[in-house]
Amino acid sequence: MAIFLFLLILLVPATNADWPPSPGYWPSSKFRSMSFYKGFKPLWGPQHQSLYQSALTIWLDRTTGSGFKSVRPFRSGYFGASIKLQTGYTAGVITAFYLSNSEAHPGYHDEVDIEFLGTTFGKPYTLQTNVYIRGSGDGRIVGREMKFHLWFDPTRNFHHYAILWSPKEIIFLVDDVPIRRYARKSVATFPLRPMWVYGSIWDASSWATEDGKYKADYRYQPFVAKYTNFKAGGCSAYSPAWCRPVSASPFRSGGLTRQQHRTMRWVQRNHLVYDYCRDPKRDHSKTPECWG
């Protein structure tokens, strides 16, 4: 018995080391889930969408992918969905949940991305977060990418991914764990115009997997993604001026608690695989938020 307890003590720290410490606050619990058609509508590839027991399945094959869009634009809020990805070979395929105003401002749009970059056998998905401001993604690429390998297998179960966007910050969350905070440091480097919420699956073979080294292979089609537990709350573009932006912490003014900061630092220390601010090949004159 003593030997068993000793072994248990040895094993527990090792297990905990692979999982982020508790953030101590769960912003997703502050927002109600909604049915797909209450908050969203098909955008493209409707023949590649299926809704069953509150879960939306979308898929990509050699004919087309699929996408959906919120019925309302927002000027701030909390936007989340529980997503389950496909296992196996998914190179070249992007599964996304994001904010954008590309239809309202073509060629000069803002965008905030959560993108899952497909992978090859035996390698993990990469979760890419990105922020585009006023056309920086429209042929004038000034991406602000931070990429992560998750601490779990996103193909085994649904996990909740969310973007909290307020006039002062953008916070990316995975199962309520903050993984990135993008602060507003200037009007030029922060999206402030209303955006819609989108989800999609599409072929991005030219860049998605190891900079385009591996392409989508349609011998493995269809490529499937499942979305459920949709959440979208905050100030719509039609809300009165006094509508208060939501927060990712108990502080009504926004920001993160010390415990949330500690959890985010743990994720970035253990699971961050790319940070645009630390890339010596980038022209950082175009990303002043990286200075200092």
N, C-alpha and C positions, 0 to 999 in steps of 0.2 A: 504493500500500500504506500509506503513511504517513497519507494522508487517511482511509483505511478505519479504521485503528487509532484515529485521533483521534475519529472519529465514534462508534466503539464505546465509548470511554472516556466520552464524553458521555452515551451512552444507558444504560449500566449503572447509574449512580447513580439515574437517573430511574425505572428499573424496580424497583430495590430499595426505593425510597422508597414504593412502593405495596404492599409486603409487609412484614409484621412481622419484626423481627429475631428470630433464633433464641432460643427460651426456654432452650436448653441442657439441658433435661430433658424426658423424654417419659413421663408417668405411664401412658398407655394401654398402653405396652409391658410393664407390670408385671402386666397382667391378661389372662387368656385369653378369647378369644371363645367364645361358647356358641351352640348352635342355639336357635332361638326356643322350641321346646317344652320345652327343658331348663330354661329359666328363666322362661318366660312362658306366658300362656294368653289366649285371646280373652275380652274383657269384655262388649262390646256390638257390635252390627252384625257378627256373624260372617260373614254372607253378603256383606259388603264387605271380606273379607280373603282374600288368596291368597298362599301360600308356594311359592316356586320357587327352587331352587338357593340355599338359605339366606337369600334376601331376602324379607321380608314386604312385600306391597303392601296398603295400605288406601286406601279411597276414600270420598268424599262425593258423593251426588247428592241430588235433591230429596226422596228418601224417608228417608234416614238417613246418618249418618256411621259411624265405627267406632272402636273402642278396644281396647287390650290392657292386661294387668296382670301384674306379677311374681307367681310362685307363693308367694314368701316376703316377709315384711316385714323391714326392716333398721333398725338403730339407728345405723348409720354405714356409709360405704363409698364406692366409686367406681362410677358408673353412667353408661354411655355407649352410644351407637349411631351408626352411620354412616347418614346420612339424605340422600336426594335429593328435592328439591322439584319441583313442577310449574311449567312455564314458562307465560307468557301471563297472562291475566286470572284472578286468584285472590282478588280483593277479598272481604272478609268471611269468609274461610276461615282457620281456625287449624290449623296442624300443630304438635303438641306432644310433648315428651318431658319427664317431670316426676316428682317425688316427692310423695306425698300420703297422708294418713290420713283422707280425707273419709268413707270408708265406715265406719271404726271410730269416728269422732268427728263425725257429721253436725251441722252448725251450730256446730262449735267445733274446726275442723280446722287442721292445718298443711299447708303446700305450698311446694315449691321448683320453679320453672318455667323451662323453656326453651321458648319459643313463637315460631313463625314467623308473623308477621302478613301475610296475603295482600295483594296489591298490584294495581295497574292496569298497563296496557300501558306499557312504557318506564320504569317506576320499580322500584327495588330492593325486595326483601323487607326487612322489619325483624325482627331477632332481638331478642325481649324476654326479659330475665331478671327474675324476680320472686320475692319471698319473702313468704309469709303466715304469721302466727303466731297460733295459738289462736283461730280464728274470724274473724280480721281480713278474710278474704275472703268470709265468709258473711253478706252483707247489710250488714256494717260494714266497708266497704272501706278498708283501710289498706295499699294496695299499696306495694311497695318496688321500683318498676320502674327498670331501666336498659336502654336500648334502643340497638341498634347497627345500622349498615349494614355488612355484611361486606366484606372486601377481595377477594372473589371472587364469582362467580355460583353460588349454591347449587343452581341447576337443571341445571347442566352435568354435575356429577359428585357422587359420594358424598363427604361430609366428616364427620369424627367430632366429635360434640358430647357433652359430658360434664358431670356434676355430681359434685364431690367434697364429701362431707358428713362432717364429724367433729364431736365435741362442742365444738370451739373455733372452727370456721370452715366456710364454704361457698365453694367455688371453682368458677366456671364456666369451662369450657375449650372451645376450638374448634381441632381438629387439634393438641391439646396446648398451644395458646397460651392462657394464662390471660387472660381478658377482664374478670373481676370477682372480687373477694374480699369476702365479707360476713363480718365477724368477729363472734364472740359477745361482746357488751358487757354483756349482762344476760340473765337467764333469761326476762324478759318479752319480749325482742325476738329470741329465737332458738328454732328448733324442736328439741326434744329427744325427743319421743315417736316410737316406731317408725313408719316410713312404707313404703309399697309403691312400686314403680316403674311408671309408666304411659306409654303412648303413645296418641295419638288424632288424629283429624281431624274437625272439626265446624264448624258455621255459627255464627259470632259477629258477624253483620252489624251488630248494634247498636253495636259499639265497635271492631272489629278494625282497620279501615282508615281512617285519618285521622278517628278518633273517630266512626266510623259514617257518614261522608259517602258512602262507596261500599259497596254491598251485594253479597252473593253473587249472581251472575247465572248461573242454571242453564242458560242457552243454552250455557255452556262446560263443563257437566258431562260426565263425572265429574271431580272434583278428586282428584288422586292423590298419595300420598306413599309412598316406599319406605324401608324400614329394613333394615339388615343389620349384621353385626359387633357383635352385642349383647355387652355386658360388664356384669357386676354382681358386685362382689366387696367383701368387708368383713365386718362383724359383723352377722349376722342378728339378729332379735329373740330367737332361741333360742340364740344363741352364749353361751358361758360369760362370766362377768364379766371374766375376764382377757383377752378378745379385744382386741387392740390396733387402734385406729383406723388407717386407711390415711392416707397423706400424698401430696400433690401435688408434693412436692419430695424431694430426697435426705435431708432431715432427718426422722428418725422422729417428732420432736415436732410436725411440721407446718409450716405457713408456706410462704413462697416464697423462693427464692434471689434474690440481687441481680439476676441476669440475667433471671429470670422477672418480677420487679417492673419492670424496665426495659421488657421486652416488653409487659407489661400497660399500663404508662403510655403506650407508643406507640399501642396500640389505642385507649385511651380518649381520647388526644389527637386521633387522626385519624379514628376511626370511631364514637365515642359520639355519639348524637343526642338522648338524653334521660337526665337523672339526677334522680330524685325529690327528692334532697337539695338540688338547686339550683333547684327549681321554687318561685317566690315565691307561687304560688297554693295551695300545699299547707299544711295545718295541721301544722307541724313539732312541735307539742306531742305529737303521736301517734307521732312517729318520733325518739325521743331519740338513736338511734344517729347521727343527722345533726348533732347538736350538737358544735361544736368540731371 
